[in-house]
């Protein structure tokens, strides 16, 4: 064997030793790598059972049904759930949506309140139920026009509010609470069932008289919510809902844009958000790449713009008591979260559009961005910071489906799309 052959043999042996060392080290690292753990937790009473239900008329308290649910084990984990750490956008204090499915309006009304403050330095508490009232009227009109071919539910999307604002304006909560005297929480359980039963009867009888249907739905709404005002006095001045929006709040609903991120539609074009709560089939969502979607939310909040978002919060990594939302690695490792993983979950319906919330703060812990959330759901009041939760950016990338914000807060993205 010549000298060159001996050197090659030594190099091959050295490479083999290194490969074995890497394999052993890798196996040891995997064995000792910290992994997220799934556990079953026992259901507990919370704000819904302890505060909302006892305040509902004729409610008879019943014990929580026994059972468990799948969750991530949060017991040995720490999260940035101190609101003081976050750069926050001004917002009113969290408010419960009560026994209703109107999170879309609570989130987006809160968003509009922040916008009034940002644009005009005016603090105002707007009425959620004013928009909800006209939303139900719009559903009745659509139901007749489309012969009942629509989703009947309490949910909607963020741009449901801007659609209503264009036709009906805004009112302060002092002019219209949407509650009857003595009510502590909104309760739409009977209201919605009555509207739903009536509209199903209309469909079964082919009774497609728009005036009669809309009038009947208004009667139901007036019974449970009272009739909204045509004019009102606020801070010594008389307004209509339209003049209150334009002359006091100085808000233009045309200034707000919606965004989504899906591989199923063409990027950088408008299209339809394919979820049941988009019951009127709105196609005004700009479809952007996932990294653009993430950066849009971060840049907006860092620049002083809040965001109204909708997505999926029914996940093992989203805990009401820990107030944190992350994606555990037994779902998918963070580094594997991309447009394909997002689309896969939306397509097989493990990602659904079940809640709307208001992003009001941003924080970078050195490795991740975290979003501070104002949440109107009853579970949002179960943790120590009543009405707030905190969501890590991996959760946003995988589970948040749509966002609405002011055009100036989205200028960087819009300038690439709108030439």
SEFIBA-175606 format. One record per residue (C-alpha): residue in one letter; x, y, z. Coordinates in nm, 2 decimals, padded with zeros to 4 digits. Each point is the difference from the previous one (the first is absolute). Layout:
+------+--------+--------+--------+
: type :   east :  north :     up :
+------+--------+--------+--------+
:    a :      X :      Y :      Z :
...
+------+--------+--------+--------+
END
This chain:
+------+--------+--------+--------+
: type :   east :  north :     up :
+------+--------+--------+--------+
:    x :  00.00 :  00.00 :  00.00 :
:    x :  00.15 :  00.34 : -00.10 :
:    x :  00.00 :  00.31 :  00.21 :
:    x : -00.30 :  00.16 : -00.17 :
:    x : -00.22 : -00.31 :  00.06 :
:    x :  00.10 :  00.00 :  00.37 :
:    x : -00.11 :  00.36 :  00.03 :
:    x : -00.33 : -00.08 : -00.17 :
:    x : -00.06 : -00.29 :  00.23 :
:    x :  00.07 :  00.21 :  00.31 :
:    x : -00.24 :  00.27 : -00.13 :
:    x : -00.27 : -00.26 : -00.05 :
:    x :  00.04 : -00.13 :  00.35 :
:    x :  00.00 :  00.35 :  00.14 :
:    x : -00.33 :  00.08 : -00.19 :
:    x : -00.15 : -00.32 :  00.13 :
:    x :  00.10 :  00.08 :  00.36 :
:    x : -00.16 :  00.35 : -00.04 :
:    x : -00.32 : -00.14 : -00.15 :
:    x : -00.03 : -00.24 :  00.29 :
:    x :  00.06 :  00.27 :  00.25 :
:    x : -00.26 :  00.23 : -00.16 :
:    x : -00.26 : -00.29 :  00.00 :
:    x :  00.06 : -00.08 :  00.36 :
:    x : -00.01 :  00.37 :  00.10 :
:    x : -00.32 :  00.06 : -00.20 :
:    x : -00.17 : -00.30 :  00.15 :
:    x :  00.10 :  00.11 :  00.35 :
:    x : -00.13 :  00.36 : -00.07 :
:    x : -00.33 : -00.13 : -00.13 :
:    x : -00.04 : -00.22 :  00.31 :
:    x :  00.06 :  00.29 :  00.23 :
:    x : -00.17 :  00.27 : -00.20 :
:    x : -00.28 :  00.18 :  00.18 :
:    x : -00.33 : -00.08 : -00.17 :
:    x : -00.35 :  00.14 :  00.06 :
:    x : -00.23 : -00.24 :  00.18 :
:    x : -00.37 : -00.05 : -00.06 :
:    x : -00.22 : -00.06 :  00.31 :
:    x : -00.36 : -00.04 :  00.08 :
:    x : -00.14 :  00.27 :  00.23 :
:    x : -00.32 :  00.00 :  00.20 :
:    x : -00.27 :  00.24 : -00.10 :
:    x : -00.05 :  00.28 :  00.25 :
:    x : -00.26 :  00.27 :  00.06 :
:    x :  00.11 :  00.35 : -00.11 :
:    x : -00.13 :  00.34 : -00.08 :
:    x : -00.28 : -00.14 : -00.21 :
:    x : -00.14 : -00.23 :  00.27 :
:    x :  00.08 :  00.23 :  00.30 :
:    x : -00.09 :  00.34 : -00.14 :
:    x : -00.20 :  00.00 : -00.32 :
:    x : -00.25 : -00.28 :  00.05 :
:    x : -00.11 :  00.09 :  00.35 :
:    x : -00.08 :  00.35 : -00.14 :
:    x : -00.23 : -00.13 : -00.27 :
:    x : -00.37 :  00.02 :  00.08 :
:    x : -00.16 : -00.34 :  00.11 :
:    x :  00.34 : -00.17 :  00.01 :
:    x :  00.02 : -00.30 :  00.23 :
:    x :  00.36 : -00.08 :  00.09 :
:    x :  00.11 : -00.35 : -00.09 :
:    x :  00.34 : -00.16 :  00.09 :
:    x :  00.27 : -00.01 : -00.27 :
:    x : -00.03 : -00.33 : -00.19 :
:    x :  00.30 : -00.22 :  00.07 :
:    x :  00.24 : -00.05 : -00.27 :
:    x :  00.35 :  00.07 : -00.13 :
:    x :  00.16 :  00.17 : -00.30 :
:    x :  00.33 : -00.02 : -00.17 :
:    x :  00.25 :  00.27 :  00.07 :
:    x :  00.37 :  00.06 :  00.00 :
:    x :  00.18 : -00.03 :  00.33 :
:    x :  00.07 :  00.36 :  00.10 :
:    x :  00.11 : -00.08 :  00.35 :
:    x :  00.38 :  00.05 : -00.04 :
:    x : -00.02 :  00.28 : -00.26 :
:    x :  00.02 :  00.38 :  00.04 :
:    x : -00.16 :  00.25 : -00.24 :
:    x :  00.01 :  00.38 : -00.03 :
:    x : -00.35 :  00.06 :  00.14 :
:    x :  00.08 :  00.33 :  00.17 :
:    x : -00.18 :  00.27 : -00.19 :
:    x :  00.27 :  00.25 :  00.11 :
:    x :  00.25 : -00.17 : -00.23 :
:    x : -00.20 :  00.08 : -00.31 :
:    x :  00.00 :  00.31 : -00.22 :
:    x : -00.37 :  00.07 :  00.00 :
:    x : -00.25 :  00.18 : -00.22 :
:    x : -00.26 :  00.20 :  00.20 :
:    x : -00.32 : -00.21 :  00.05 :
:    x : -00.29 : -00.01 :  00.23 :
:    x : -00.01 : -00.25 :  00.28 :
:    x : -00.11 : -00.36 : -00.09 :
:    x : -00.37 : -00.07 : -00.01 :
:    x : -00.19 : -00.33 :  00.00 :
:    x : -00.22 : -00.09 : -00.29 :
:    x : -00.22 : -00.19 :  00.24 :
:    x : -00.22 : -00.28 : -00.13 :
:    x :  00.04 :  00.10 : -00.37 :
:    x :  00.20 : -00.12 : -00.30 :
:    x :  00.09 :  00.36 : -00.10 :
:    x :  00.37 :  00.00 :  00.06 :
:    x :  00.05 :  00.15 : -00.35 :
:    x : -00.18 :  00.32 :  00.11 :
:    x :  00.17 :  00.03 :  00.34 :
:    x :  00.34 : -00.04 : -00.15 :
:    x : -00.05 :  00.24 : -00.29 :
:    x : -00.19 :  00.26 :  00.21 :
:    x :  00.29 :  00.00 :  00.24 :
:    x :  00.23 :  00.04 : -00.30 :
:    x : -00.21 :  00.30 : -00.12 :
:    x :  00.02 :  00.16 :  00.34 :
:    x :  00.38 : -00.03 : -00.02 :
:    x : -00.02 :  00.16 : -00.34 :
:    x : -00.21 :  00.30 :  00.12 :
:    x :  00.26 :  00.05 :  00.27 :
:    x :  00.30 : -00.03 : -00.24 :
:    x : -00.14 :  00.22 : -00.27 :
:    x : -00.17 :  00.27 :  00.21 :
:    x :  00.11 : -00.05 :  00.36 :
:    x : -00.36 : -00.05 :  00.11 :
:    x : -00.09 : -00.27 :  00.25 :
:    x : -00.34 : -00.16 : -00.08 :
:    x : -00.19 : -00.31 :  00.10 :
:    x : -00.19 : -00.12 : -00.31 :
:    x : -00.31 : -00.23 :  00.00 :
:    x :  00.07 : -00.35 : -00.12 :
:    x : -00.37 : -00.09 :  00.00 :
:    x : -00.09 :  00.28 : -00.24 :
:    x :  00.20 : -00.17 : -00.27 :
:    x : -00.13 : -00.34 :  00.10 :
:    x : -00.36 :  00.12 : -00.04 :
:    x :  00.06 :  00.11 : -00.36 :
:    x :  00.20 : -00.31 : -00.07 :
:    x : -00.30 : -00.21 :  00.08 :
:    x : -00.21 :  00.22 : -00.23 :
:    x :  00.25 : -00.04 : -00.28 :
:    x : -00.01 : -00.38 :  00.05 :
:    x : -00.38 :  00.00 : -00.04 :
:    x :  00.03 :  00.20 : -00.32 :
:    x :  00.27 : -00.23 : -00.14 :
:    x : -00.20 : -00.31 :  00.11 :
:    x : -00.30 :  00.12 : -00.21 :
:    x :  00.21 :  00.11 : -00.30 :
:    x :  00.19 : -00.34 : -00.01 :
:    x : -00.30 : -00.21 :  00.09 :
:    x :  00.15 : -00.13 :  00.32 :
:    x :  00.33 : -00.11 : -00.15 :
:    x :  00.23 :  00.14 :  00.27 :
:    x :  00.16 : -00.08 :  00.34 :
:    x : -00.23 :  00.08 :  00.29 :
:    x :  00.20 :  00.08 :  00.31 :
:    x :  00.11 :  00.27 :  00.23 :
:    x :  00.35 :  00.03 : -00.13 :
:    x :  00.13 :  00.24 : -00.26 :
:    x :  00.33 :  00.16 : -00.11 :
:    x :  00.18 :  00.32 :  00.09 :
:    x : -00.11 :  00.17 : -00.32 :
:    x : -00.35 : -00.07 :  00.10 :
:    x :  00.03 :  00.31 :  00.22 :
:    x :  00.13 :  00.23 : -00.28 :
:    x : -00.27 : -00.13 : -00.23 :
:    x : -00.26 :  00.11 :  00.26 :
:    x :  00.17 :  00.33 :  00.07 :
:    x : -00.03 :  00.10 : -00.37 :
:    x : -00.38 : -00.03 :  00.02 :
:    x : -00.08 :  00.06 :  00.37 :
:    x :  00.29 :  00.19 :  00.16 :
:    x :  00.10 : -00.04 :  00.37 :
:    x : -00.15 :  00.08 :  00.33 :
:    x :  00.15 :  00.02 :  00.35 :
:    x : -00.10 : -00.26 :  00.26 :
:    x : -00.17 :  00.27 :  00.20 :
:    x : -00.25 :  00.04 : -00.28 :
:    x : -00.06 : -00.37 : -00.06 :
:    x :  00.11 : -00.28 :  00.23 :
:    x : -00.21 : -00.27 : -00.17 :
:    x : -00.10 : -00.13 :  00.34 :
:    x : -00.33 :  00.02 :  00.18 :
:    x : -00.03 :  00.17 :  00.34 :
:    x :  00.17 : -00.21 :  00.27 :
:    x :  00.21 : -00.21 : -00.23 :
:    x :  00.36 : -00.04 :  00.10 :
:    x :  00.12 : -00.21 : -00.29 :
:    x : -00.11 : -00.03 : -00.36 :
:    x : -00.21 : -00.31 : -00.06 :
:    x : -00.09 : -00.09 : -00.36 :
:    x : -00.09 : -00.37 :  00.06 :
:    x : -00.37 :  00.05 : -00.04 :
:    x :  00.04 :  00.28 : -00.25 :
:    x :  00.20 : -00.20 : -00.25 :
:    x : -00.21 : -00.31 :  00.03 :
:    x : -00.31 :  00.20 : -00.07 :
:    x :  00.15 :  00.16 : -00.30 :
:    x :  00.13 : -00.33 : -00.13 :
:    x : -00.33 : -00.18 :  00.05 :
:    x : -00.19 :  00.28 : -00.18 :
:    x :  00.24 :  00.01 : -00.30 :
:    x : -00.01 : -00.38 : -00.03 :
:    x : -00.38 :  00.03 :  00.00 :
:    x :  00.01 :  00.26 : -00.27 :
:    x :  00.22 : -00.23 : -00.22 :
:    x : -00.23 : -00.30 :  00.06 :
:    x : -00.31 :  00.20 : -00.10 :
:    x :  00.17 :  00.19 : -00.29 :
:    x : -00.12 :  00.32 :  00.16 :
:    x :  00.25 :  00.22 : -00.17 :
:    x : -00.15 :  00.34 :  00.08 :
:    x :  00.29 :  00.22 :  00.09 :
:    x : -00.20 :  00.27 :  00.18 :
:    x : -00.18 : -00.25 :  00.22 :
:    x :  00.32 : -00.20 :  00.08 :
:    x :  00.21 :  00.31 :  00.09 :
:    x : -00.29 :  00.15 :  00.20 :
:    x : -00.04 : -00.33 :  00.20 :
:    x :  00.37 : -00.03 :  00.07 :
:    x :  00.00 :  00.36 :  00.12 :
:    x : -00.29 : -00.08 :  00.24 :
:    x :  00.20 : -00.28 :  00.15 :
:    x :  00.31 :  00.22 :  00.03 :
:    x : -00.20 :  00.28 :  00.16 :
:    x : -00.15 : -00.24 :  00.25 :
:    x :  00.34 : -00.13 :  00.12 :
:    x :  00.23 :  00.30 : -00.07 :
:    x : -00.23 :  00.31 : -00.03 :
:    x : -00.01 :  00.21 : -00.32 :
:    x :  00.32 :  00.20 : -00.08 :
:    x : -00.03 :  00.38 :  00.00 :
:    x : -00.03 :  00.21 : -00.31 :
:    x :  00.15 :  00.30 :  00.18 :
:    x :  00.14 :  00.05 :  00.35 :
:    x :  00.18 :  00.26 :  00.22 :
:    x :  00.37 : -00.05 :  00.08 :
:    x :  00.21 :  00.25 :  00.19 :
:    x : -00.25 :  00.28 : -00.05 :
:    x : -00.05 : -00.06 : -00.38 :
:    x : -00.26 : -00.17 : -00.20 :
:    x :  00.12 : -00.26 : -00.25 :
:    x : -00.14 : -00.26 : -00.24 :
:    x :  00.21 : -00.32 : -00.01 :
:    x :  00.15 :  00.12 : -00.33 :
:    x :  00.09 :  00.34 :  00.12 :
:    x :  00.15 : -00.15 :  00.32 :
:    x :  00.23 : -00.22 : -00.21 :
:    x :  00.10 :  00.28 : -00.23 :
:    x : -00.01 :  00.32 :  00.22 :
:    x :  00.10 : -00.14 :  00.34 :
:    x :  00.20 : -00.32 : -00.06 :
:    x :  00.14 :  00.12 : -00.34 :
:    x :  00.02 : -00.36 : -00.12 :
:    x : -00.03 : -00.10 : -00.36 :
:    x : -00.09 : -00.37 : -00.05 :
:    x :  00.16 :  00.01 : -00.35 :
:    x :  00.35 :  00.04 :  00.17 :
:    x :  00.00 : -00.36 :  00.13 :
:    x :  00.14 : -00.30 : -00.19 :
:    x : -00.01 : -00.37 :  00.06 :
:    x :  00.27 : -00.26 : -00.05 :
:    x :  00.04 : -00.38 : -00.01 :
:    x :  00.26 : -00.25 : -00.09 :
:    x : -00.09 : -00.31 : -00.19 :
:    x :  00.16 : -00.21 : -00.28 :
:    x : -00.34 : -00.08 : -00.14 :
:    x : -00.03 :  00.34 : -00.16 :
:    x :  00.23 :  00.23 : -00.20 :
:    x :  00.23 :  00.21 :  00.21 :
:    x : -00.01 :  00.38 : -00.01 :
:    x : -00.36 :  00.00 : -00.13 :
:    x : -00.34 :  00.04 :  00.17 :
:    x : -00.20 : -00.31 :  00.06 :
:    x : -00.26 : -00.16 :  00.23 :
:    x :  00.08 : -00.11 :  00.35 :
:    x : -00.14 : -00.36 : -00.01 :
:    x : -00.15 : -00.03 :  00.35 :
:    x : -00.37 : -00.03 :  00.11 :
:    x :  00.00 :  00.33 :  00.19 :
:    x :  00.07 :  00.18 : -00.33 :
:    x : -00.37 : -00.07 : -00.06 :
:    x : -00.04 :  00.28 : -00.26 :
:    x :  00.29 : -00.14 : -00.21 :
:    x :  00.21 :  00.31 :  00.02 :
:    x :  00.30 : -00.01 : -00.24 :
:    x :  00.19 :  00.30 :  00.12 :
:    x :  00.28 : -00.18 :  00.17 :
:    x :  00.35 :  00.06 : -00.13 :
:    x :  00.18 : -00.33 : -00.01 :
:    x :  00.36 :  00.04 :  00.11 :
:    x :  00.29 : -00.24 :  00.06 :
:    x :  00.03 : -00.14 :  00.35 :
:    x :  00.32 :  00.19 :  00.09 :
:    x : -00.17 :  00.32 : -00.12 :
:    x : -00.30 : -00.08 :  00.22 :
:    x :  00.22 : -00.05 :  00.31 :
:    x :  00.21 :  00.31 : -00.07 :
:    x : -00.32 :  00.21 : -00.08 :
:    x : -00.13 : -00.06 :  00.36 :
:    x :  00.34 :  00.06 :  00.16 :
:    x :  00.07 :  00.32 : -00.19 :
:    x : -00.35 :  00.14 :  00.06 :
:    x :  00.02 : -00.05 :  00.38 :
:    x :  00.36 :  00.13 :  00.02 :
:    x : -00.12 :  00.31 : -00.19 :
:    x : -00.30 :  00.07 :  00.23 :
:    x : -00.28 : -00.17 : -00.20 :
:    x : -00.21 : -00.27 :  00.16 :
:    x : -00.15 : -00.29 : -00.20 :
:    x : -00.33 : -00.19 :  00.01 :
:    x :  00.06 : -00.36 : -00.08 :
:    x : -00.20 : -00.33 : -00.03 :
:    x :  00.12 : -00.35 :  00.02 :
:    x :  00.01 : -00.33 :  00.20 :
:    x :  00.05 :  00.01 :  00.38 :
:    x : -00.13 : -00.35 :  00.07 :
:    x :  00.35 : -00.16 :  00.03 :
:    x :  00.19 : -00.20 :  00.26 :
:    x :  00.27 :  00.27 :  00.01 :
:    x : -00.25 :  00.28 :  00.08 :
:    x : -00.07 :  00.01 :  00.37 :
:    x : -00.26 :  00.21 :  00.18 :
:    x :  00.17 : -00.01 :  00.33 :
:    x :  00.36 :  00.04 : -00.12 :
:    x : -00.13 :  00.27 : -00.24 :
:    x :  00.25 : -00.11 : -00.26 :
:    x : -00.03 : -00.13 : -00.35 :
:    x :  00.28 : -00.20 : -00.17 :
:    x :  00.03 : -00.29 : -00.24 :
:    x :  00.13 : -00.31 :  00.19 :
:    x :  00.26 : -00.21 : -00.19 :
:    x : -00.23 : -00.31 :  00.02 :
:    x : -00.23 :  00.19 : -00.24 :
:    x :  00.29 :  00.13 : -00.22 :
:    x :  00.35 :  00.12 :  00.08 :
:    x :  00.02 :  00.37 : -00.03 :
:    x :  00.26 :  00.00 : -00.28 :
:    x : -00.24 : -00.21 : -00.21 :
:    x : -00.28 :  00.26 :  00.01 :
:    x : -00.04 :  00.13 : -00.35 :
:    x : -00.27 :  00.07 : -00.26 :
:    x : -00.04 : -00.38 : -00.07 :
:    x : -00.05 : -00.09 :  00.37 :
:    x : -00.25 :  00.29 :  00.03 :
:    x : -00.19 : -00.11 : -00.31 :
:    x :  00.00 : -00.36 :  00.10 :
:    x : -00.18 :  00.08 :  00.33 :
:    x : -00.24 :  00.24 : -00.16 :
:    x : -00.09 : -00.25 : -00.27 :
:    x : -00.06 : -00.29 :  00.24 :
:    x : -00.19 :  00.23 :  00.23 :
:    x :  00.23 : -00.04 :  00.30 :
:    x :  00.03 :  00.38 : -00.03 :
:    x : -00.33 :  00.17 :  00.01 :
:    x : -00.12 :  00.36 :  00.04 :
:    x : -00.14 : -00.01 :  00.35 :
:    x :  00.09 :  00.33 :  00.16 :
:    x :  00.08 :  00.36 : -00.07 :
:    x :  00.23 :  00.20 :  00.23 :
:    x :  00.18 :  00.34 :  00.02 :
:    x :  00.38 :  00.02 : -00.02 :
:    x :  00.10 :  00.29 :  00.23 :
:    x :  00.36 : -00.06 :  00.08 :
:    x :  00.34 : -00.14 : -00.12 :
:    x :  00.31 : -00.13 :  00.19 :
:    x :  00.32 : -00.17 : -00.11 :
:    x :  00.15 : -00.23 :  00.26 :
:    x :  00.33 : -00.04 : -00.20 :
:    x : -00.11 : -00.31 : -00.19 :
:    x : -00.37 :  00.06 : -00.08 :
:    x : -00.25 :  00.27 : -00.06 :
:    x : -00.30 : -00.02 :  00.24 :
:    x : -00.34 :  00.17 : -00.06 :
:    x : -00.21 :  00.14 :  00.28 :
:    x : -00.37 : -00.08 : -00.06 :
:    x : -00.32 :  00.16 :  00.12 :
:    x : -00.25 : -00.29 :  00.02 :
:    x : -00.38 :  00.03 :  00.06 :
:    x : -00.06 : -00.37 :  00.04 :
:    x : -00.10 : -00.14 :  00.35 :
:    x :  00.32 : -00.21 :  00.00 :
:    x :  00.20 :  00.32 : -00.05 :
:    x : -00.10 :  00.10 :  00.35 :
:    x :  00.12 : -00.32 :  00.17 :
:    x :  00.36 :  00.10 :  00.04 :
:    x :  00.16 :  00.25 :  00.23 :
:    x : -00.01 :  00.28 : -00.26 :
:    x : -00.37 :  00.02 : -00.06 :
:    x : -00.08 :  00.03 : -00.37 :
:    x :  00.36 : -00.03 : -00.12 :
:    x :  00.20 : -00.28 : -00.16 :
:    x :  00.35 : -00.02 : -00.16 :
:    x :  00.07 : -00.18 : -00.33 :
:    x :  00.34 : -00.10 : -00.13 :
:    x :  00.08 :  00.06 : -00.37 :
:    x :  00.00 : -00.37 : -00.09 :
:    x : -00.36 : -00.02 :  00.11 :
:    x : -00.08 :  00.30 : -00.22 :
:    x :  00.16 : -00.14 : -00.30 :
:    x : -00.18 : -00.34 :  00.02 :
:    x : -00.34 :  00.10 :  00.14 :
:    x : -00.09 :  00.36 : -00.06 :
:    x : -00.20 :  00.01 : -00.33 :
:    x : -00.08 :  00.37 : -00.07 :
:    x :  00.07 :  00.35 :  00.12 :
:    x : -00.14 :  00.35 : -00.05 :
:    x :  00.19 :  00.32 :  00.06 :
:    x :  00.02 :  00.36 : -00.12 :
:    x :  00.15 :  00.05 : -00.34 :
:    x :  00.29 :  00.21 :  00.13 :
:    x :  00.10 : -00.29 :  00.24 :
:    x :  00.01 : -00.23 : -00.31 :
:    x :  00.16 :  00.25 : -00.23 :
:    x :  00.32 : -00.21 : -00.06 :
:    x : -00.21 : -00.30 : -00.12 :
:    x : -00.25 :  00.20 : -00.19 :
:    x :  00.26 :  00.19 : -00.19 :
:    x :  00.12 : -00.33 : -00.15 :
:    x : -00.35 : -00.10 : -00.10 :
:    x : -00.17 :  00.32 : -00.10 :
:    x :  00.21 :  00.16 : -00.27 :
+------+--------+--------+--------+
END
